[in-house]
């Protein structure tokens, strides 16, 4: 066996054949091959957004330099040229004879973004890919740990290996040993599904009889030092299993670092918040706000002055937004649990004409209070035969229904929807024309996120389903923005059906919408034309002259970002 072919990182992204055919039509064979390769690797830099209400870029850079040096990183200003400025600023990284950069020393560089209006963004550039000597000897393979695909994708971005991510391990591994780390990528099963094909806790022998021995060729992401024995990895439920001290890609970890002062965020996401152009004193809605990165970016851009509503359908995700806003010291953010598909408030004839847009107006409060009082009286009446008159007079009686409910809570815990223990307010939606600006960062296929080691489960049908829901969400956004307002639509996917096709739908359906120019303009042009599918479905994209009014971020471009898309719409008089 040639160890250089097995013990290396050279993944191939596998696509559904119909999806691959579709993307080849959209991008061309060579371009899509470059995109697929870029998706399997992380960006060469981490992008940090500075909370300008609490700190400055210069102060953050000074703190980061000190912290990273304490952690063994050396600052190399020459490496900082290879960050998203322009092709003229990109420098060559020193490489060895194998075509990979030197991994003997952990080097990074920290620099301020030079893009106009983004000087509060800081880039921390790492290095890679590196060749790693795993210590292979003929007939004596290195001890090994197999991690899940999602764990590996996090490790490639700078994380360590945590216990839940470990799937299999060689026998007789003790704490403090050096092991090779490989990835178990899902494989097609006989039932048509995808799985890793072996049980967590499998003992690895290092031979061809190991599960998916050949499939792991070219899927080694580095070496780690075990923080616990093999038995411990499968006995405990949490904790660091491996300290990754020798990586294919060296990127610093920012876990629990300068909380409140910085936020780790992809560059296109920061630009999406800028494209919205929020102003002080405005009323703004972030329809799908979790995890809160764009929400807090908008709040800082409007200098924490105004009303920013952040909504999401998940209780725990809304609670996370609350914690992030508190951590960053932002007061203008109000959070609600709300499904984006039900963002527009339904008004019944009995509802007051001046009901609040947030579903918690005085009339609704009075109604809820009256309902609660009626329920309380009803519960009391049902059980009054079991309570003394004296108990009722002293108001110390508790209905049996409440007792049973409390018993269930104590037995079963707080419940999944309230597992974090925080208070999240529900919303019944908002009245039409309530907002000056709306950001719809729509749930999508996420085919632009990187690094990505698996894409086989996505089908043409699933991509169309995403697009269908995005249109319904956009319909809600259009109703909520006032005439003269702005809508920004964004996704983190390379799929034209969720990007350019949505723009075509918006412009053809709502004649009062028009594409608006974006600042800063960093991404490339959108796709013009369309695609005819084999089943007769016709997908239309942008028309000539519209392509430069959107921003498409290509993961294979010199910007080295995730795949992302941004479209900005001006809202005209709605009687058109």
C-alpha positions in Angstrom: 0.0 0.0 0.0 1.2 3.5 -0.8 0.6 5.4 2.4 0.6 8.7 0.6 -2.6 7.7 -1.2 -4.4 6.5 1.9 -3.1 8.8 4.7 -3.9 12.1 3.1 -6.8 14.5 2.7 -8.1 14.4 -0.9 -11.9 14.0 -0.7 -14.4 13.8 -3.6 -17.8 15.3 -3.0 -20.5 12.8 -4.2 -23.7 14.3 -5.6 -27.0 12.8 -6.6 -26.7 12.2 -10.4 -29.7 14.4 -11.3 -28.5 17.2 -9.0 -25.0 17.0 -10.5 -26.5 17.2 -14.0 -28.5 20.2 -13.1 -25.5 22.1 -11.6 -23.4 21.2 -14.6 -26.0 22.8 -16.8 -26.0 25.9 -14.6 -22.2 26.3 -14.2 -20.5 24.2 -16.8 -18.4 21.1 -16.2 -15.2 22.7 -15.2 -16.7 25.4 -13.1 -18.8 23.0 -11.1 -15.8 20.7 -10.6 -14.0 23.7 -9.0 -17.0 24.5 -6.9 -17.2 20.8 -5.7 -13.5 20.8 -4.8 -13.7 24.1 -3.0 -16.7 22.9 -0.9 -14.6 20.1 0.6 -12.1 22.5 2.1 -12.5 25.3 4.7 -11.8 28.9 3.9 -8.2 29.8 4.5 -9.3 32.5 7.0 -11.8 33.1 9.8 -13.9 36.2 9.6 -14.6 38.1 12.9 -17.2 40.8 13.3 -16.3 43.3 16.0 -19.0 44.7 18.3 -18.3 48.4 17.6 -20.6 49.4 20.5 -18.2 47.8 23.0 -14.7 47.6 21.2 -12.7 48.5 18.2 -10.9 46.5 15.5 -7.5 47.7 16.7 -8.3 46.7 20.3 -9.6 43.3 19.3 -6.6 42.6 17.1 -4.3 43.4 20.0 -6.1 41.1 22.3 -6.3 38.3 19.7 -2.6 38.5 19.1 -1.8 38.1 22.7 -4.2 35.2 23.3 -3.1 33.3 20.2 0.5 33.7 21.0 -0.2 32.2 24.4 -1.8 29.2 22.7 1.3 28.6 20.5 0.5 30.5 17.4 3.0 32.7 15.6 1.9 35.9 13.9 3.1 36.0 10.3 2.0 39.3 8.7 3.1 38.1 5.2 0.4 35.4 5.3 -2.3 38.0 5.8 -2.2 39.0 2.2 -4.2 35.9 1.2 -7.6 37.2 2.4 -10.5 38.6 0.4 -9.3 41.9 -0.9 -8.4 41.5 -4.6 -6.4 39.2 -6.8 -3.5 41.6 -6.7 -3.2 41.2 -2.9 -3.0 37.5 -2.9 0.5 36.2 -2.0 1.9 32.7 -2.5 2.0 30.4 0.6 5.4 28.6 1.0 4.9 24.9 0.0 7.0 21.7 0.3 7.9 19.3 -2.4 4.5 17.6 -2.2 2.7 20.9 -3.0 1.6 21.4 0.6 2.6 24.2 3.0 5.0 23.6 5.9 3.2 22.4 9.1 6.2 22.5 11.5 4.9 25.7 13.1 1.4 27.0 13.7 1.3 30.3 11.9 -1.5 32.8 11.5 -2.0 36.4 10.7 -4.5 38.9 11.8 -5.5 41.9 9.7 -8.3 44.4 9.3 -10.6 44.2 6.3 -9.9 46.7 3.6 -13.3 46.6 2.0 -14.9 50.0 2.3 -17.3 50.3 5.2 -16.2 46.9 6.6 -13.2 48.1 8.6 -14.8 46.6 11.8 -14.3 43.1 10.3 -11.1 41.3 11.2 -9.6 38.4 9.3 -7.5 35.7 11.0 -5.7 33.6 8.3 -4.6 30.1 9.0 -2.7 27.7 6.7 -3.1 24.5 4.8 -3.5 22.0 3.4 -0.5 20.3 5.1 1.0 16.9 4.7 1.1 14.9 7.9 3.4 11.9 8.8 1.0 9.5 10.5 3.9 7.1 11.3 2.8 4.3 9.0 5.0 1.3 8.8 4.5 -1.7 6.6 2.1 -4.2 8.3 1.8 -1.8 11.3 -0.8 0.9 10.6 -1.1 3.7 13.1 -3.7 3.6 15.8 -6.8 5.4 14.5 -10.0 7.1 15.6 -12.9 7.5 13.1 -15.1 10.5 13.6 -18.5 11.4 12.2 -18.7 13.5 9.1 -20.2 16.5 10.9 -17.5 16.3 13.6 -14.8 16.2 10.9 -16.3 19.3 9.2 -16.0 21.1 12.5 -12.5 19.9 13.1 -11.5 21.2 9.6 -12.7 24.6 10.8 -10.5 24.5 14.0 -12.5 22.5 16.5 -11.3 19.6 18.7 -12.9 16.2 18.7 -15.7 15.8 21.3 -17.0 12.6 22.6 -20.3 12.5 20.6 -18.3 12.7 17.4 -16.3 9.6 18.0 -17.6 6.5 16.1 -14.8 3.9 16.2 -11.4 3.5 17.7 -8.5 1.1 17.6 -8.0 -1.4 20.4 -5.9 -0.7 23.5 -5.9 3.1 23.1 -5.0 4.9 26.3 -5.0 8.5 27.4 -2.1 10.5 26.0 -1.6 8.5 22.8 -1.2 9.9 19.3 -3.8 8.6 16.9 -4.6 9.2 13.2 -8.1 10.8 12.7 -10.2 9.8 9.7 -13.7 10.4 8.6 -16.7 8.1 8.1 -18.7 9.6 5.2 -22.1 8.2 4.6 -22.3 5.4 2.0 -25.3 4.2 -0.1 -27.2 1.4 1.5 -29.2 -1.5 0.0 -32.4 0.2 1.0 -31.6 3.3 -1.1 -30.6 5.3 2.0 -27.3 6.6 3.3 -25.4 5.5 6.5 -21.9 5.0 7.8 -22.6 1.2 7.9 -21.2 0.3 11.3 -22.1 0.7 15.0 -20.6 3.3 17.3 -17.9 1.7 19.4 -16.6 -0.6 16.7 -13.0 -1.8 17.3 -10.6 -1.0 14.5 -7.9 -3.5 13.5 -6.2 -1.3 10.9 -6.7 -3.9 8.2 -8.8 -4.2 5.1 -11.5 -6.0 7.2 -12.2 -2.7 9.0 -15.5 -1.1 8.1 -15.2 1.1 5.0 -11.4 0.7 5.0 -11.0 1.7 1.4 -13.7 4.4 1.5 -11.5 6.3 4.1 -8.6 6.6 1.6 -7.8 10.3 1.3 -10.1 11.2 4.3 -7.5 11.7 7.1 -7.9 15.1 8.7 -4.9 15.1 11.1 -3.4 13.6 14.3 -4.8 14.0 17.8 -3.7 13.3 21.3 -6.3 11.2 23.2 -7.7 13.0 26.3 -9.2 9.7 27.6 -8.9 6.0 26.9 -10.9 4.1 24.3 -13.2 2.8 27.0 -13.8 6.4 28.3 -14.7 7.7 24.8 -17.7 5.3 24.7 -18.5 5.4 28.4 -19.0 9.1 29.0 -21.5 11.4 27.1 -19.5 14.6 26.8 -16.0 16.1 26.9 -13.0 16.5 24.7 -12.0 13.1 23.3 -9.0 14.2 21.1 -6.8 17.3 21.3 -6.1 18.0 17.6 -2.5 19.1 17.6 -1.5 18.3 14.0 -4.1 19.3 11.4 -4.5 19.2 7.7 -5.8 22.8 8.0 -4.5 25.0 10.8 -7.2 27.4 11.8 -7.4 28.9 15.4 -10.4 28.1 17.5 -12.4 31.0 18.8 -14.6 29.0 21.2 -15.5 31.1 24.3 -13.1 33.8 23.2 -13.7 37.6 23.8 -17.5 36.9 24.2 -19.5 40.1 23.7 -16.7 41.8 21.8 -16.5 39.6 18.7 -18.7 37.3 16.7 -17.4 34.6 14.3 -19.4 35.1 11.1 -19.0 34.4 7.4 -18.2 37.5 5.3 -21.2 37.2 3.0 -23.5 37.1 6.1 -22.0 40.4 7.3 -22.5 41.9 3.8 -26.2 40.8 3.8 -26.8 42.8 6.9 -25.0 45.8 5.3 -27.2 45.4 2.1 -30.3 45.9 4.3 -28.8 49.4 5.1 -30.6 49.7 8.5 -31.1 53.2 9.9 -31.5 54.5 13.4 -35.0 54.6 14.6 -36.5 52.2 12.0 -38.7 49.2 12.6 -37.0 46.1 11.1 -37.9 42.4 11.0 -35.5 39.5 10.8 -37.9 36.7 9.8 -35.6 33.7 10.3 -33.2 35.1 12.8 -31.5 32.1 14.5 -28.7 31.9 15.5 -28.7 35.7 15.7 -25.6 36.7 13.8 -27.3 38.9 11.2 -29.8 40.2 13.9 -27.0 41.5 16.1 -25.1 42.8 13.0 -28.2 44.8 12.1 -28.6 46.1 15.6 -25.0 47.4 15.7 -25.4 49.1 12.3 -28.5 50.9 13.6 -26.4 51.8 16.7 -28.9 50.0 18.9 -31.5 52.6 18.2 -34.9 51.6 16.8 -37.0 48.5 17.0 -35.6 45.2 15.7 -37.8 42.2 15.8 -36.1 38.8 15.6 -38.4 35.8 15.0 -37.8 32.1 14.7 -40.0 29.0 15.0 -37.7 27.2 17.5 -38.1 28.0 21.2 -34.5 27.2 22.0 -33.1 29.1 19.0 -35.0 32.2 20.0 -33.6 31.8 23.5 -30.1 31.6 22.0 -30.7 34.9 20.2 -31.7 36.5 23.5 -28.5 35.3 25.2 -26.4 36.6 22.3 -28.1 40.0 22.3 -27.6 40.2 26.1 -23.9 39.1 25.7 -23.3 41.9 23.2 -25.2 44.5 25.2 -27.9 45.1 22.6 -31.3 46.6 23.8 -33.2 47.2 20.6 -33.8 43.5 19.8 -37.2 41.9 20.7 -37.5 38.2 20.1 -40.5 36.1 19.3 -41.3 32.5 18.6 -43.0 32.6 15.2 -43.1 30.4 12.1 -42.0 32.5 9.1 -44.9 31.0 7.1 -47.3 32.6 9.5 -45.6 36.0 9.9 -48.7 38.0 8.8 -51.2 38.4 11.6 -54.7 37.0 10.9 -57.3 39.6 11.9 -60.7 38.3 12.8 -63.8 40.5 12.6 -64.0 40.6 16.4 -60.4 41.9 16.7 -59.8 45.5 17.5 -58.8 47.7 14.5 -55.9 49.1 16.4 -54.4 45.8 17.6 -50.6 45.9 18.0 -48.5 44.3 15.3 -46.7 42.1 17.7 -49.7 40.2 19.0 -49.4 41.4 22.6 -51.6 44.5 22.5 -53.7 45.6 25.4 -56.9 44.2 23.8 -55.2 40.8 23.3 -53.9 40.9 26.9 -57.3 41.7 28.2 -58.8 38.9 26.1 -56.1 36.4 27.3 -56.7 37.6 30.9 -60.5 37.1 30.5 -59.9 33.6 29.0 -57.6 32.7 31.9 -60.1 33.9 34.5 -63.0 31.9 32.9 -60.8 28.8 32.9 -59.9 29.4 36.5 -63.5 29.7 37.5 -64.4 26.6 35.4 -61.7 24.5 37.1 -62.9 25.7 40.5 -66.5 24.9 39.7 -65.7 21.4 38.4 -64.0 20.5 41.7 -65.9 22.6 44.2 -67.6 19.4 45.6 -64.1 18.3 46.8 -63.1 21.6 48.4 -64.4 23.2 51.5 -66.1 26.6 51.4 -63.3 27.9 53.7 -60.7 26.9 51.1 -62.4 28.7 48.4 -62.8 31.9 50.5 -59.1 31.9 51.3 -58.2 31.2 47.7 -55.8 28.4 48.6 -57.6 25.7 46.5 -55.7 24.1 43.7 -57.6 22.2 41.1 -56.8 18.5 40.5 -55.9 19.3 36.9 -53.1 21.6 38.1 -51.9 19.0 40.5 -51.8 16.4 37.8 -49.9 18.9 35.5 -47.4 19.6 38.2 -46.8 15.9 38.8 -46.2 15.3 35.1 -43.6 18.1 35.0 -41.7 16.8 38.0 -41.7 13.3 36.6 -40.8 14.1 33.0 -38.8 17.3 33.3 -39.5 20.7 31.8 -40.2 19.4 28.3 -38.2 19.6 25.1 -39.7 22.9 24.0 -38.6 24.5 27.3 -35.4 22.6 27.9 -33.2 25.7 28.4 -35.5 27.1 31.0 -35.8 30.5 29.4 -38.9 32.5 28.7 -39.7 33.0 25.0 -42.8 35.0 24.0 -45.0 33.7 21.2 -46.2 36.0 18.5 -49.5 35.8 16.5 -47.8 37.6 13.6 -47.6 41.2 12.5 -49.9 43.5 10.6 -49.3 44.3 6.9 -47.0 47.2 6.1 -45.6 47.2 9.6 -41.9 47.3 8.9 -39.5 49.7 7.2 -37.1 46.8 6.2 -37.3 43.0 6.3 -34.4 40.5 6.1 -35.4 37.0 4.9 -32.3 34.8 5.3 -34.4 31.8 4.2 -33.9 28.2 5.4 -32.3 26.5 2.4 -30.4 23.5 1.2 -27.2 25.0 2.6 -25.2 23.7 -0.3 -22.8 26.6 0.0 -21.5 25.8 3.5 -18.0 24.6 3.7 -16.2 22.4 4.4 -18.7 19.8 3.1 -17.9 16.1 2.8 -21.3 14.8 1.8 -24.1 15.9 -0.5 -25.7 12.7 -1.7 -29.0 13.0 0.0 -30.1 16.2 -1.8 -32.3 15.5 -4.8 -33.9 17.6 -7.5 -37.2 17.1 -5.6 -35.8 18.3 -2.3 -34.3 21.4 -3.9 -37.6 22.2 -5.4 -39.3 21.8 -2.1 -36.9 24.3 -0.5 -37.7 26.8 -3.3 -41.5 26.3 -2.8 -41.2 27.2 0.9 -38.9 30.1 0.2 -41.5 31.6 -2.1 -44.2 31.3 0.6 -41.9 33.0 3.1 -41.2 35.7 0.6 -44.9 36.3 0.1 -45.2 36.9 3.8 -42.2 39.4 3.7 -43.8 41.4 0.9 -47.0 41.9 2.9 -45.1 43.0 6.0 -43.0 45.7 4.3 -44.5 49.2 3.9 -44.4 50.9 0.5 -41.0 52.6 0.2 -39.4 49.9 2.3 -36.7 47.3 1.6 -36.5 43.5 1.5 -33.2 41.7 1.5 -33.3 38.0 0.6 -30.3 35.7 1.2 -29.4 32.0 1.2 -26.2 30.0 1.8 -26.7 27.7 -1.2 -25.3 27.4 -4.7 -28.6 26.3 -6.0 -30.0 28.7 -8.7 -33.5 27.4 -8.0 -33.4 28.9 -4.5 -31.6 32.0 -5.6 -32.0 33.5 -9.1 -35.3 31.6 -9.6 -36.7 33.3 -6.4 -35.8 36.7 -7.8 -37.6 35.9 -11.1 -40.7 34.8 -9.1 -40.6 38.0 -7.0 -40.3 40.4 -9.9 -42.9 38.6 -12.0 -45.4 38.3 -9.2 -45.1 41.7 -7.5 -44.8 44.5 -10.1 -44.1 47.0 -7.4 -40.8 45.3 -6.5 -37.6 46.2 -8.2 -34.0 45.1 -7.7 -31.9 47.6 -5.9 -28.1 48.1 -5.9 -26.1 46.8 -2.9 -23.3 48.3 -0.9 -20.7 47.1 -0.4 -20.7 45.2 -3.7 -18.3 42.3 -3.1 -19.9 39.2 -4.7 -20.0 38.3 -8.3 -23.0 38.5 -10.8 -26.0 36.2 -10.8 -26.9 33.6 -13.4 -28.8 34.7 -16.5 -31.1 32.3 -18.4 -32.8 29.2 -17.0 -32.9 25.5 -17.1 -35.2 22.9 -18.7 -35.6 19.7 -16.7 -36.1 16.3 -18.2 -39.6 16.1 -16.6 -40.7 19.3 -18.5 -40.2 21.7 -15.5 -38.9 25.1 -16.7 -36.9 27.1 -14.2 -36.3 30.8 -15.1 -33.4 32.8 -13.6 -32.3 36.4 -14.2 -32.7 38.4 -17.3 -30.0 40.4 -19.0 -29.2 43.5 -17.1 -30.3 42.1 -13.7 -27.2 40.0 -13.0 -25.1 42.8 -11.6 -27.9 43.9 -9.1 -27.5 40.7 -7.0 -24.4 39.3 -5.2 -23.4 35.7 -5.8 -20.5 34.4 -3.7 -18.7 31.5 -5.4 -16.8 29.2 -3.1 -14.2 28.5 -5.8 -13.5 32.2 -6.4 -10.5 34.2 -5.1 -12.7 35.5 -2.3 -12.6 32.0 -0.7 -16.0 32.4 1.0 -18.9 30.1 1.5 -21.4 29.8 -1.3 -24.0 32.6 -0.7 -26.6 34.7 -2.5 -28.0 38.2 -1.8 -30.8 40.0 -3.5 -32.2 43.4 -2.4 -35.6 44.7 -3.4 -37.1 48.2 -3.2 -40.9 48.2 -2.4 -42.9 50.7 -4.5 -46.6 51.6 -4.2 -48.5 48.4 -3.6 -51.5 49.5 -5.7 -49.5 48.9 -8.9 
